[in-house]
Amino acid sequence: MELIYKEEVYQIIGAAMMVHRELGYGFLEPVYQEALAVEFQDKKISFKKEAKLNIFYKNKALEKFYVADFICYDQIIVEIKAVESIIPEFVSQVLNYLNAAHLRLGLIINFGESRLNYKRIVL
């Protein structure tokens, strides 16, 4: 099976590895998000930080909306975590984001472990 956005994911994960190598684990999520934005800029990875994702019901935008940590390359949702492990609820969260944004690929990147951990979510 062909991986979608293989090169883009490689660049995103490389940036996350640099952040994890520099900061280690133990910080809160916003610290990693800010550091990752710096790394994305340095690596010339296009991104939107805290991207608002509208939710529609019967073709009407609801007042409630999702906020994705990043959308990279206008194609990939990137959700940052700083927790003990990636749990099924995080996968559901990213699936909801993908549906709202009409995108196909999401990444959950967890900085909360001694080694960087990530999961690809394909819709």
Secondary structure, 3 states (H helix, E strand, C coil): CCCCCHHHHHHHHHHHHHHHHHHCCCCCHHHHHHHHHHHHHHCCCCEEEEEEEEEEECCEEEEEEEEEEEEECCCEEEEEECCCCCCHHHHHHHHHHHHHHCCCEEEEEECCCCCCEEEEEEC
